[in-house]
Amino acid sequence: MVAFQTNSKEWLDKLQSDKLSNAEKEELQEYIRSTYKDKQLEELMAHHWSSTGQSDSVAKEADLSVIESKLLAYIAGEQAVTRRLHQNWKPVLMRVAAVLFIPLLLVSSFLFYTVFQQKQPETTQVVMQEVIASPGSRVHFTLPDKTEVWLNSASKLEFPVTLGEQENRVVSLYGQGYFKVAPDKERPFMVKAGEMNIQVLGTSFDVANYENDCFFNTTLEEGKIALLSPGGKPIAQLVPGEQATLNKSTHQVNIKQVDTRSITSWKDGFLLFDNTPLPEVVKQLERWYNCEIQLEKGLDVSPYSFKATIQDETLGEVLKMIEISTPLKTKITNRNVTIWID
């Protein structure tokens, strides 16, 4: 930490321009964590960030824990990958940065911002962060408690910046996410996802809870998870290789053995369809390529299935594969796809 202490201004300038090496990032992270109560560090950060154009009054009022958490988030910026609709569209790689004192930063592939919620008017302030993967992109990042998270297209995760410091670790998921939870027996990890809560100690699992879907799904790869109602009532426990499906209309839960690879492959940058029913394929392609797929009026595609691995293919190439394996015909107009049968 000596290098940062002796030339902090240069380090923070390099941080802002994204020129820190991995070793320098680690040293800066450790320095921030070890000196978060240091008045000198607070003044240094406030001065540096205010010099970037932010209000001095805002800087003076900012809580140091907010400075620490947001700067750490800035250091640990991750990449989002935008899928291609056409062969000449190149994937867009963008760095995500939590910008100090600015409540909202819009990046073309996803949003990353901090929301302040006043739980007690006078003294207590809960600082929440959101990571959002926009349609057609996916995001990989690490939470403050060292839990790894992958967000699929059109998904959002909310979490407190002090995650891991409280008795319980609680996050809220909207859409689809994969979690590799950092073990901590003293602080259980819980994912709130609509009508279902998932509680774990340390494990790897997938959760799919898109707002417009009729079903909630969670699939376990490693460890053990417990499914709870929003009120805390135990519903079921899963072991590796099992998937729980909740019918949002009937509230019935079904548990079955599955091939987890076809469910979690999206986090590794590809889609694995293994005789997948075509209605499910259509839904995944819409999110993967950020497009809208419309079926000809009265067309039922449920009798058809699809088997393929999709990684670098354009949407047009995938649709051609569907045409080859089924009697269906397709047409692309901008981001709209029409499917019919002769």
BELKAPE-V774057 format. One record per run of one state. SS is the DSSP state (@ for helix, = for strand, . for the rest). FROM is the first residue (numbers start at 1). TO is the last residue. If there is no record, write none. Layout:
# BELKAPE-V774057
((SS;FROM;TO) (SS;FROM;TO))
This chain:
# BELKAPE-V774057
((.;1;1) (@;2;6) (.;7;7) (@;8;16) (.;17;21) (@;22;34) (.;35;38) (@;39;50) (.;51;55) (@;56;61) (.;62;63) (@;64;75) (.;76;78) (=;79;82) (.;83;92) (=;93;95) (.;96;105) (=;106;106) (.;107;109) (=;110;118) (.;119;124) (=;125;133) (.;134;136) (=;137;142) (.;143;147) (=;148;151) (.;152;154) (=;155;160) (.;161;168) (=;169;180) (.;181;188) (=;189;193) (.;194;195) (=;196;200) (.;201;203) (=;204;209) (.;210;214) (=;215;222) (.;223;223) (=;224;228) (.;229;233) (=;234;239) (.;240;241) (=;242;247) (.;248;252) (=;253;257) (.;258;259) (@;260;268) (.;269;270) (=;271;277) (@;278;289) (.;290;291) (=;292;295) (.;296;304) (=;305;310) (.;311;314) (@;315;325) (.;326;327) (=;328;333) (.;334;335) (=;336;341) (.;342;342))
